[in-house]
Amino acid sequence: MSILIMTIPVSFTLVLLFLLLFFKSNREGDFDDLESPAHNIFLDDIQNEGEKSESTDG
C-alpha cells in the first residue's frame, strides 16, 4: 500500500509535464502543418534528379 503513496504523485507529475509540453508545442505552432514535411522528401528527390540530368548533359 505504501507504493501508492509514491506512484500516484509521480504519475500526476508526469501527466502534468506531458500536458505542459503538449500545450507549449501547440502554442508554438509545431502541429500547424503536418503534411508538408512528408511531401518535402519527395520534392527533394525530384530536384536532385533534375540537377543530375543537367550536369550530365554538358
Rosetta constraint file for C-alpha pairs under 8 A:
AtomPair CA 1 CA 5 HARMONIC 7.46 0.50
AtomPair CA 2 CA 6 HARMONIC 7.23 0.50
AtomPair CA 3 CA 7 HARMONIC 6.19 0.50
AtomPair CA 4 CA 8 HARMONIC 5.72 0.50
AtomPair CA 5 CA 9 HARMONIC 7.15 0.50
AtomPair CA 6 CA 10 HARMONIC 6.42 0.50
AtomPair CA 7 CA 11 HARMONIC 5.97 0.50
AtomPair CA 8 CA 12 HARMONIC 6.21 0.50
AtomPair CA 9 CA 13 HARMONIC 6.04 0.50
AtomPair CA 10 CA 14 HARMONIC 6.22 0.50
AtomPair CA 11 CA 15 HARMONIC 6.18 0.50
AtomPair CA 12 CA 16 HARMONIC 6.10 0.50
AtomPair CA 13 CA 17 HARMONIC 6.09 0.50
AtomPair CA 14 CA 18 HARMONIC 6.16 0.50
AtomPair CA 15 CA 19 HARMONIC 6.13 0.50
AtomPair CA 16 CA 20 HARMONIC 6.11 0.50
AtomPair CA 17 CA 21 HARMONIC 6.20 0.50
AtomPair CA 18 CA 22 HARMONIC 6.02 0.50
AtomPair CA 19 CA 23 HARMONIC 6.14 0.50
AtomPair CA 20 CA 24 HARMONIC 6.03 0.50
AtomPair CA 21 CA 25 HARMONIC 6.14 0.50
AtomPair CA 22 CA 26 HARMONIC 6.03 0.50
AtomPair CA 23 CA 27 HARMONIC 5.99 0.50
AtomPair CA 24 CA 28 HARMONIC 6.31 0.50
AtomPair CA 25 CA 29 HARMONIC 6.36 0.50
AtomPair CA 25 CA 30 HARMONIC 5.52 0.50
AtomPair CA 25 CA 31 HARMONIC 7.50 0.50
AtomPair CA 26 CA 30 HARMONIC 5.80 0.50
AtomPair CA 26 CA 31 HARMONIC 5.99 0.50
AtomPair CA 26 CA 32 HARMONIC 7.97 0.50
AtomPair CA 33 CA 37 HARMONIC 7.91 0.50
AtomPair CA 34 CA 38 HARMONIC 7.60 0.50
AtomPair CA 35 CA 39 HARMONIC 6.61 0.50
AtomPair CA 36 CA 40 HARMONIC 5.98 0.50
AtomPair CA 37 CA 41 HARMONIC 6.94 0.50
AtomPair CA 38 CA 42 HARMONIC 7.73 0.50
AtomPair CA 39 CA 43 HARMONIC 6.52 0.50
AtomPair CA 40 CA 44 HARMONIC 6.10 0.50
AtomPair CA 41 CA 45 HARMONIC 6.69 0.50
AtomPair CA 42 CA 46 HARMONIC 6.42 0.50
AtomPair CA 43 CA 47 HARMONIC 6.19 0.50
AtomPair CA 44 CA 48 HARMONIC 6.13 0.50
AtomPair CA 45 CA 49 HARMONIC 6.19 0.50
AtomPair CA 46 CA 50 HARMONIC 6.36 0.50
AtomPair CA 47 CA 51 HARMONIC 6.37 0.50
AtomPair CA 48 CA 52 HARMONIC 6.27 0.50
AtomPair CA 49 CA 53 HARMONIC 6.29 0.50
AtomPair CA 50 CA 54 HARMONIC 6.28 0.50
AtomPair CA 51 CA 55 HARMONIC 6.22 0.50
AtomPair CA 52 CA 56 HARMONIC 6.30 0.50
AtomPair CA 53 CA 57 HARMONIC 6.26 0.50
AtomPair CA 54 CA 58 HARMONIC 6.99 0.50
